[in-house]
C-alpha cells in the first residue's frame, strides 16, 4: 500500500482504486505530486518540475533562482515567506515566526495510533492499514510538525493528522493550525484543470444539509462554524468536483473532519489555476500556548477520491464509517424500532399516559420506548432543572426504575433523553456552582433557551456530569440514550483559565477546543461505563452530526423536522457522507408540527424507513385502519432491516432538482435490492415514467415485486440503462417501494 521510490524521496500511497503521491523536493520540502485514480508505482512517471517563477515572485533558494515556493505544491505550507497562498498554520516562538519546514525524518509502520483526547478512525482488526509519518522541522524556532497519513485500503481513504511539538525552551504561540492541506495541480490544460466547484452542505435548524455547489473562480471560498459545534448552517465535510461530476460519473476529491467544535475548510485558487484545499480548527476562534516539551494534536481529517461520481465518494465514506468510525459493538448491530413521546406529549405527561403509548406501540411492533424531556426536576417547561437530573415523582411516582420495569414488562426496551452539557439558571446545580458555566467575567450571561453551557474544560465539572448521568442511566438500566445539546456558544470564557489580558490573551481562545476535548472525555467515559447502551446524538436535531460524535454515538437524530417531504432533502444530503444506519428518522403525526403539512402515511413510513425507523406521535389516536397499516409496515421493515441499515445505499433522483426523489439499497452480493421512489406533487397526463437504477449486477435477472407481488422480470443491465417503469396513482405524496430479488 505504501511504496518508497526514487532513493527514498518519493512516496506512493495506494488504495484499491486510488493513488496519493508525495515527494521530498530538493531534499527539503514535502510536496504533493498526484492524487487521483490509481497509477502504477513507477518513479519515472512521477518526476516533478515546478513552473518557472514570474518576474514578481520570490525565489527562496539562493543557490537556485529557477523556482519559487509559490509554484511548489506543498503538503503543509507556511506563510510569511515566498509562498503567497494561504498557510496551513501560523506560530511564533520567542517573537520569531516559523518561516521554514524541512523534512527531518520519516517512517512507515503497520496500523495507526489513536489520537490522545480526540476521536479518530480505528483499525478495528483490519490488516490493510498502514501509516506514513513525516517529521518537518524549523530549527530556529524549535517547531516540529508531524504529518501522519494512514492508508485504509478497502475504504479507498486516507486519514490525515498533524501534531505540533515544541522542542525548545520557550512557549510556542500557535495562532492557527489546520489538520490538512492539499495542493491540487490537475493534469490537462484550460478548463480541464481550472474549472472546479466546491460541493458543501448548508442549511439551518430543521433544514439541515442541503447540497450547494459553487464555482471556485479566483481567490478563496470558505465554509466554517463559529458556533462551538459543527453546526446546522454547514457541515465539516465537502468535496471539490468537476462541473460535469454527477451521482454516477466524474471526479470528486472529498474531505471530512473528525471533529465537533469550531472548524473551517477553505478552497483557494491561485493565479496559475491551481487549487489549495485545507481544513481543521477555525483560526478565528482558536489559539494555543504550547509549553516547552509539549505536543498539540490537531483533529483528524478523512480524504478520499472518486472517479465514479458522488456515489463512489459516498461508498468510500460509508465503508469508512461502518468499519472504522462507529463503536465496534454497534458497527453491524441492527437498530431497534423506537417510539419517542416528545411530539405526542411534550412536557405534559404522567406515568399512565406514557404506559398507554408504550402498550399500543408494542402491539404495533415497536421495540423500544423512549422518554424524552420532562422526566426530571420541576421540568414542566424549558425554564428549569437542567443539570439536576433528579426524578420528578409527581409525574413518575415510583421513579424511573419503576417506569422502566413496567415498560420492559410489556416486552419493550427502555430509553431516555438527557442534555448533559447544559445547566438551567433555575437549578440546584447552578445555585451551588454559578462559576461552572461558560461565561466572561463582568459580562451578562446569555441565557438562551433558559440555559447555560457547562464548562467542560474543568475536570471537576466533567467528573460531576459523568457521575450524575451514569447514576441515572444505571438506576433505570437504560437500553438507549438520546444525548441532546440545544444551544450554540456565546460569551464563552472560563473562570479556571488565566484572565484575558494582553500577555495571556490566547488562553481564552483555547476555550472552544478545550471544550471539545472535554466533551469527548465525558462521552468516552460514559459510553465505556455503559457499553451495551445505544447512544443517539442530537443537537437541536442535526446540529452536531459529524464524524467525531459518531465514534461514541453510533446514530444521530438527523433533524428536528419530522415532515416527510422536508426529510427527503435532509436525508438525501446527509447520505453524501453518512450511511443510513446512523440516521434516526421518525414517522410523526399530521398535520406535521414543524410545517403544518399533511402527507400520506405510506410516504411518511417509507421516508422514515430509509435508515433507523422510529415514531414520534401518539399511537393511541390511530384508527383501526392506521394501526393495521403501521403494524404491517413495522413487520416489513424488520424483514428488510439488515439490507436497509447495512446494504449499499445509492441515490437515484435528487429532491433538490425536481418533483421526485429516489434511492436504492443493494445487498453485498447484489442479489437483493429495495428501490424507494417519492413524488411530492401529482401531475396529470404526464406520460410514462421510469427510474434508472444503479449498483446492480448487469447479468442477473431480477424479479421485481410491489407489496410482495411479482410484477415483472428485468435484467440488471436493463434496469440500469432503460430504467424501472413506474405506474404511480394520482394524488400528492405518492410513495412506492420495489423489491428486487435475483431469479435462480
ZAMARGU-4260 file (C-alpha; in steps of 0.2 Angstrom, whole numbers, plus 5000, padded with zeros to 4 digits):
<rodrens>
0) 5000/5000/5000 | 5014/5012/5004 | 5029/5011/4991 | 5045/5020/4994 | 5054/5025/4977
5) 5067/5036/4970 | 5080/5033/4983 | 5068/5037/4997 | 5062/5053/4990 | 5045/5048/4983
10) 5031/5040/4992 | 5016/5032/4984 | 5001/5029/4995 | 4990/5016/4986 | 4972/5010/4990
15) 4962/4998/4980 | 4957/5012/4967 | 4967/5027/4971 | 4985/5034/4972 | 4991/5048/4983
20) 5009/5053/4979 | 5021/5064/4989 | 5039/5068/4986 | 5053/5077/4996 | 5058/5091/4983
25) 5076/5096/4983 | 5079/5085/4998 | 5069/5098/5009 | 5051/5102/5005 | 5037/5089/5007
30) 5027/5091/4991 | 5011/5085/4984 | 5013/5076/4966 | 4997/5067/4962 | 4980/5062/4969
35) 4968/5053/4959 | 4964/5036/4950 | 4976/5023/4954 | 4993/5023/4944 | 5007/5011/4944
40) 5021/5015/4957 | 5033/5020/4943 | 5045/5033/4949 | 5049/5039/4931 | 5031/5045/4929
45) 5032/5055/4945 | 5046/5067/4942 | 5041/5084/4947 | 5047/5100/4939 | 5038/5116/4945
50) 5034/5131/4934 | 5046/5144/4932 | 5043/5159/4944 | 5037/5175/4937 | 5046/5191/4937
55) 5037/5197/4953 | 5039/5181/4964 | 5052/5177/4977 | 5065/5164/4974 | 5068/5155/4991
60) 5083/5145/4987 | 5098/5157/4985 | 5108/5143/4976 | 5094/5140/4963 | 5084/5155/4956
65) 5074/5145/4944 | 5060/5141/4956 | 5049/5149/4969 | 5039/5141/4984 | 5024/5150/4976
70) 5024/5137/4962 | 5028/5121/4973 | 5013/5110/4979 | 5017/5109/4997 | 5009/5097/5010
75) 5010/5108/5025 | 5014/5126/5019 | 5020/5140/5030 | 5017/5159/5027 | 5027/5175/5028
80) 5040/5168/5015 | 5039/5165/4996 | 5023/5156/4996 | 5009/5169/4994 | 4995/5156/4996
85) 4986/5153/5012 | 4997/5144/5025 | 4992/5129/5035 | 4997/5136/5051 | 5004/5152/5060
90) 5016/5150/5075 | 5028/5161/5085 | 5042/5156/5097 | 5051/5170/5107 | 5044/5183/5095
95) 5051/5173/5080 | 5039/5167/5066 | 5040/5149/5060 | 5047/5153/5042 | 5053/5136/5037
100) 5048/5117/5037 | 5060/5105/5030 | 5059/5086/5031 | 5069/5080/5045 | 5064/5061/5045
105) 5050/5049/5040 | 5044/5031/5044 | 5032/5018/5039 | 5023/5006/5051 | 5008/4994/5051
110) 4991/5000/5058 | 4989/5018/5065 | 4990/5025/5083 | 4975/5033/5092 | 4975/5052/5094
115) 4976/5057/5113 | 4960/5065/5118 | 4952/5065/5101 | 4941/5053/5091 | 4949/5045/5075
120) 4947/5031/5063 | 4952/5015/5071 | 4960/5000/5063 | 4947/4988/5071 | 4957/4972/5066
125) 4959/4977/5048 | 4976/4970/5041 | 4976/4983/5027 | 4980/4999/5036 | 4997/5007/5035
130) 5004/5024/5041 | 5017/5035/5034 | 5024/5048/5045 | 5035/5063/5042 | 5043/5075/5054
135) 5045/5093/5047 | 5056/5105/5057 | 5061/5123/5059 | 5077/5123/5069 | 5077/5141/5073
140) 5060/5141/5082 | 5061/5123/5089 | 5044/5120/5080 | 5041/5102/5073 | 5025/5096/5063
145) 5022/5078/5062 | 5011/5074/5047 | 5003/5057/5048 | 4995/5048/5033 | 4985/5032/5037
150) 4980/5022/5022 | 4964/5012/5023 | 4965/5002/5008 | 4947/4994/5007 | 4939/5011/5010
155) 4949/5020/4997 | 4953/5033/5010 | 4967/5041/5019 | 4966/5048/5037 | 4977/5063/5039
160) 4983/5071/5056 | 4995/5084/5061 | 5004/5085/5078 | 5014/5100/5083 | 5028/5099/5095
165) 5038/5112/5105 | 5056/5106/5106 | 5063/5122/5113 | 5064/5131/5129 | 5051/5145/5126
170) 5032/5144/5124 | 5026/5142/5107 | 5011/5153/5102 | 5000/5144/5089 | 4988/5156/5081
175) 4981/5143/5068 | 4984/5125/5064 | 4975/5116/5051 | 4974/5097/5051 | 4977/5095/5032
180) 4982/5105/5017 | 4982/5098/4999 | 4988/5107/4983 | 4979/5100/4968 | 4988/5103/4952
185) 4977/5094/4939 | 4983/5087/4923 | 4977/5094/4906 | 4975/5112/4901 | 4962/5126/4901
190) 4945/5121/4908 | 4951/5103/4911 | 4961/5109/4926 | 4954/5126/4930 | 4935/5124/4932
195) 4932/5116/4949 | 4917/5118/4961 | 4916/5116/4979 | 4902/5105/4985 | 4896/5108/5003
200) 4881/5105/5014 | 4871/5120/5021 | 4855/5124/5030 | 4848/5129/5046 | 4839/5121/5061
205) 4825/5110/5054 | 4833/5112/5036 | 4850/5103/5038 | 4862/5098/5024 | 4856/5105/5008
210) 4868/5102/4994 | 4877/5118/4987 | 4889/5118/4973 | 4899/5134/4969 | 4912/5138/4956
215) 4929/5142/4963 | 4934/5155/4950 | 4948/5165/4959 | 4953/5168/4977 | 4947/5159/4992
220) 4930/5151/4996 | 4927/5146/5014 | 4914/5136/5024 | 4915/5136/5043 | 4907/5135/5060
225) 4910/5148/5075 | 4895/5141/5085 | 4905/5130/5096 | 4898/5115/5087 | 4900/5108/5070
230) 4883/5117/5066 | 4866/5117/5057 | 4872/5130/5045 | 4885/5120/5037 | 4894/5103/5040
235) 4913/5099/5041 | 4913/5089/5025 | 4915/5094/5007 | 4921/5089/4990 | 4930/5098/4976
240) 4922/5092/4960 | 4922/5095/4941 | 4907/5104/4934 | 4901/5088/4925 | 4903/5077/4940
245) 4886/5068/4944 | 4880/5055/4955 | 4886/5041/4943 | 4901/5049/4935 | 4915/5061/4936
250) 4929/5066/4948 | 4927/5071/4966 | 4941/5075/4979 | 4932/5074/4996 | 4936/5079/5014
255) 4928/5076/5031 | 4934/5082/5048 | 4933/5070/5063 | 4928/5085/5074 | 4914/5093/5083
260) 4919/5110/5088 | 4923/5126/5078 | 4931/5122/5061 | 4935/5129/5044 | 4938/5121/5027
265) 4944/5133/5013 | 4947/5130/4994 | 4959/5143/4986 | 4963/5145/4968 | 4979/5155/4963
270) 4984/5164/4948 | 4991/5148/4940 | 4973/5140/4941 | 4979/5128/4954 | 4969/5124/4970
275) 4974/5123/4988 | 4961/5114/5000 | 4964/5115/5018 | 4954/5112/5034 | 4954/5110/5053
280) 4952/5121/5068 | 4944/5138/5065 | 4958/5151/5067 | 4945/5165/5071 | 4941/5156/5087
285) 4957/5147/5091 | 4974/5149/5098 | 4985/5138/5109 | 5000/5142/5120 | 5011/5126/5119
290) 5024/5125/5133 | 5041/5118/5130 | 5042/5099/5128 | 5023/5099/5124 | 5013/5092/5109
295) 4997/5099/5102 | 4986/5086/5091 | 4975/5093/5078 | 4959/5084/5074 | 4959/5071/5061
300) 4954/5073/5043 | 4947/5059/5031 | 4952/5061/5012 | 4945/5051/4998 | 4945/5052/4979
305) 4932/5045/4967 | 4931/5044/4948 | 4914/5036/4949 | 4904/5052/4954 | 4896/5056/4971
310) 4890/5038/4973 | 4908/5032/4973 | 4913/5046/4985 | 4899/5041/4997 | 4903/5022/4995
315) 4920/5026/5002 | 4914/5037/5017 | 4900/5024/5021 | 4913/5010/5021 | 4924/5020/5032
320) 4910/5025/5045 | 4904/5007/5046 | 4921/4998/5048 | 4932/5011/5056 | 4922/5025/5064
325) 4907/5018/5073 | 4910/5009/5090 | 4914/4991/5086 | 4899/4984/5097 | 4887/4994/5086
330) 4895/4994/5069 | 4885/4979/5062 | 4871/4978/5076 | 4853/4981/5069 | 4845/4996/5077
335) 4828/4994/5085 | 4812/5002/5080 | 4808/5015/5093 | 4794/5027/5099 | 4798/5044/5107
340) 4785/5053/5117 | 4790/5071/5113 | 4778/5076/5099 | 4765/5065/5107 | 4765/5074/5124
345) 4779/5087/5125 | 4781/5091/5144 | 4763/5086/5148 | 4763/5068/5153 | 4762/5056/5168
350) 4766/5038/5170 | 4749/5032/5165 | 4750/5042/5149 | 4767/5035/5145 | 4762/5017/5148
355) 4747/5019/5137 | 4758/5025/5122 | 4770/5010/5126 | 4757/4997/5127 | 4749/5002/5110
360) 4767/5004/5102 | 4771/4986/5107 | 4755/4980/5099 | 4761/4988/5083 | 4778/4980/5083
365) 4789/4994/5091 | 4804/4988/5100 | 4810/5002/5111 | 4801/5016/5121 | 4810/5032/5124
370) 4805/5045/5137 | 4810/5062/5131 | 4812/5079/5140 | 4802/5082/5156 | 4805/5067/5167
375) 4817/5076/5180 | 4817/5091/5192 | 4802/5103/5190 | 4803/5102/5171 | 4786/5107/5165
380) 4793/5118/5153 | 4811/5123/5147 | 4815/5136/5160 | 4821/5125/5174 | 4831/5109/5181
385) 4844/5105/5168 | 4859/5099/5177 | 4850/5092/5192 | 4844/5075/5184 | 4833/5071/5199
390) 4816/5061/5196 | 4800/5071/5195 | 4790/5059/5206 | 4774/5070/5204 | 4774/5063/5186
395) 4783/5046/5190 | 4778/5041/5207 | 4789/5026/5208 | 4804/5034/5199 | 4812/5029/5183
400) 4817/5012/5188 | 4798/5008/5191 | 4793/5015/5175 | 4807/5006/5166 | 4802/4989/5174
405) 4784/4992/5168 | 4789/4996/5150 | 4800/4981/5150 | 4786/4971/5157 | 4777/4975/5141
410) 4791/4967/5131 | 4800/4984/5126 | 4817/4991/5128 | 4818/5007/5138 | 4827/5023/5133
415) 4829/5041/5140 | 4833/5059/5134 | 4847/5069/5143 | 4856/5085/5140 | 4872/5083/5150
420) 4881/5098/5144 | 4868/5111/5150 | 4863/5119/5166 | 4847/5129/5170 | 4849/5146/5180
425) 4835/5139/5189 | 4843/5123/5196 | 4851/5117/5212 | 4867/5114/5202 | 4869/5132/5196
430) 4864/5139/5213 | 4878/5129/5220 | 4891/5132/5207 | 4887/5148/5197 | 4905/5148/5190
435) 4903/5131/5182 | 4896/5138/5166 | 4905/5146/5152 | 4905/5165/5154 | 4915/5180/5153
440) 4918/5189/5170 | 4909/5206/5170 | 4898/5202/5155 | 4880/5197/5156 | 4877/5178/5155
445) 4867/5174/5139 | 4853/5163/5145 | 4847/5157/5128 | 4833/5144/5129 | 4834/5147/5148
450) 4850/5138/5149 | 4869/5140/5150 | 4883/5129/5144 | 4893/5119/5157 | 4912/5122/5157
455) 4918/5106/5151 | 4936/5112/5151 | 4936/5110/5170 | 4939/5092/5177 | 4928/5094/5192
460) 4913/5098/5180 | 4916/5084/5169 | 4918/5072/5184 | 4901/5078/5191 | 4892/5076/5174
465) 4899/5058/5172 | 4894/5054/5190 | 4876/5060/5188 | 4872/5054/5171 | 4880/5036/5174
470) 4870/5035/5190 | 4853/5039/5182 | 4856/5028/5167 | 4861/5014/5178 | 4847/5015/5190
475) 4834/5013/5176 | 4845/5001/5166 | 4843/5011/5150 | 4845/5002/5134 | 4846/5018/5124
480) 4850/5037/5127 | 4846/5052/5116 | 4860/5064/5120 | 4854/5082/5116 | 4863/5099/5115
485) 4851/5114/5112 | 4861/5130/5111 | 4876/5137/5102 | 4891/5146/5111 | 4891/5164/5116
490) 4902/5174/5129 | 4912/5158/5130 | 4925/5160/5144 | 4931/5150/5159 | 4934/5155/5177
495) 4948/5142/5178 | 4959/5149/5165 | 4970/5165/5166 | 4962/5181/5163 | 4961/5188/5145
500) 4975/5201/5147 | 4987/5206/5134 | 5001/5193/5139 | 4989/5178/5142 | 4976/5183/5129
505) 4977/5166/5120 | 4972/5156/5134 | 4954/5161/5132 | 4955/5157/5114 | 4959/5140/5119
510) 4941/5138/5127 | 4932/5131/5112 | 4944/5117/5108 | 4947/5113/5126 | 4928/5111/5127
515) 4928/5099/5113 | 4941/5089/5121 | 4931/5089/5137 | 4916/5084/5128 | 4925/5069/5120
520) 4931/5065/5138 | 4914/5063/5145 | 4907/5054/5130 | 4921/5042/5131 | 4919/5039/5150
525) 4900/5037/5149 | 4899/5026/5134 | 4913/5015/5141 | 4904/5014/5158 | 4888/5008/5148
530) 4895/4999/5133 | 4878/4990/5129 | 4868/5006/5128 | 4864/5013/5111 | 4868/5031/5111
535) 4860/5043/5099 | 4867/5060/5097 | 4857/5076/5094 | 4860/5095/5094 | 4843/5103/5091
540) 4842/5089/5078 | 4857/5088/5066 | 4867/5102/5073 | 4882/5092/5078 | 4881/5077/5066
545) 4899/5074/5062 | 4912/5060/5061 | 4919/5065/5079 | 4902/5061/5088 | 4899/5045/5079
550) 4914/5037/5087 | 4905/5037/5103 | 4886/5038/5097 | 4883/5026/5083 | 4867/5035/5077
555) 4861/5053/5076 | 4844/5062/5076 | 4845/5068/5059 | 4834/5083/5061 | 4820/5090/5072
560) 4810/5092/5056 | 4799/5076/5055 | 4790/5081/5040 | 4792/5068/5026 | 4794/5080/5011
565) 4807/5090/5021 | 4816/5075/5026 | 4818/5069/5008 | 4831/5083/5006 | 4838/5082/5023
570) 4842/5063/5022 | 4847/5064/5004 | 4860/5077/5008 | 4866/5068/5024 | 4869/5052/5014
575) 4883/5060/5004 | 4894/5057/5019 | 4885/5046/5031 | 4877/5029/5029 | 4858/5026/5033
580) 4862/5016/5048 | 4867/5032/5058 | 4852/5042/5053 | 4837/5042/5066 | 4821/5045/5056
585) 4803/5046/5064 | 4786/5045/5057 | 4776/5059/5065 | 4758/5064/5066 | 4749/5076/5053
590) 4747/5090/5051 | 4766/5090/5054 | 4772/5100/5070 | 4785/5110/5060 | 4777/5113/5043
595) 4759/5110/5046 | 4758/5099/5031 | 4749/5083/5029 | 4756/5068/5020 | 4750/5051/5017
600) 4756/5038/5030 | 4764/5027/5017 | 4776/5042/5012 | 4780/5045/5030 | 4784/5027/5033
605) 4795/5024/5018 | 4805/5040/5021 | 4807/5035/5040 | 4812/5018/5035 | 4826/5024/5025
610) 4838/5022/5040 | 4833/5019/5058 | 4814/5019/5059 | 4805/5027/5074 | 4789/5036/5078
615) 4786/5052/5086 | 4767/5053/5089 | 4753/5046/5100 | 4748/5029/5093 | 4733/5028/5104
620) 4725/5040/5092 | 4726/5029/5077 | 4711/5022/5069 | 4710/5003/5066 | 4715/5005/5048
625) 4730/5016/5053 | 4735/5004/5066 | 4735/4989/5054 | 4745/4999/5041 | 4758/5003/5054
630) 4759/4986/5061 | 4762/4979/5043 | 4775/4992/5039 | 4784/4988/5055 | 4784/4969/5051
635) 4790/4973/5033 | 4804/4984/5040 | 4810/4971/5052 | 4811/4958/5037 | 4822/4970/5027
640) 4831/4980/5041 | 4848/4972/5038 | 4848/4977/5020 | 4842/4995/5023 | 4854/4998/5038
645) 4869/4989/5031 | 4867/4987/5012 | 4875/4998/4999 | 4865/5014/4998 | 4864/5024/4981
650) 4855/5040/4977 | 4844/5039/4961 | 4834/5055/4960 | 4838/5071/4969 | 4824/5081/4978
655) 4835/5097/4975 | 4832/5095/4956 | 4813/5092/4955 | 4797/5084/4960 | 4805/5067/4963
660) 4816/5058/4975 | 4823/5040/4974 | 4836/5029/4981 | 4841/5011/4982 | 4848/4999/4995
665) 4858/4984/4987 | 4864/4969/4996 | 4883/4965/4996 | 4881/4950/4983 | 4869/4962/4973
670) 4855/4948/4973 | 4843/4959/4983 | 4838/4977/4982 | 4825/4989/4988 | 4820/5004/4977
675) 4811/5019/4986 | 4803/5032/4975 | 4794/5048/4980 | 4783/5061/4971 | 4779/5077/4980
680) 4765/5084/4969 | 4754/5074/4957 | 4755/5078/4939 | 4741/5075/4926 | 4744/5067/4909
685) 4762/5067/4911 | 4767/5051/4901 | 4776/5035/4905 | 4790/5037/4918 | 4804/5026/4924
690) 4818/5027/4936 | 4836/5022/4931 | 4843/5011/4944 | 4861/5009/4950 | 4873/4997/4959
695) 4865/4981/4952 | 4874/4966/4943 | 4871/4968/4924 | 4869/4949/4921 | 4857/4945/4934
700) 4838/4943/4930 | 4829/4952/4944 | 4811/4948/4949 | 4803/4965/4953 | 4789/4965/4966
705) 4777/4978/4974 | 4769/4974/4991 | 4776/4956/4989 | 4768/4953/4972 | 4779/4950/4957
710) 4775/4962/4943 | 4789/4959/4930 | 4806/4952/4927 | 4821/4963/4921 | 4839/4961/4919
715) 4851/4972/4929 | 4858/4980/4913 | 4840/4984/4908 | 4836/4992/4925 | 4851/5002/4925
720) 4850/5008/4906 | 4832/5008/4902 | 4825/5010/4919 | 4812/5003/4930 | 4794/5008/4924
725) 4783/5017/4936 | 4764/5017/4937 | 4760/5029/4951 | 4742/5033/4955 | 4735/5051/4956
730) 4737/5061/4972 | 4751/5071/4981 | 4764/5062/4991 | 4765/5046/4981 | 4777/5034/4988
735) 4782/5017/4980 | 4794/5003/4986 | 4800/4990/4974 | 4808/4974/4980 | 4821/4966/4968
740) 4827/4948/4970 | 4838/4938/4959 | 4830/4924/4949 | 4839/4907/4951
</rodrens>
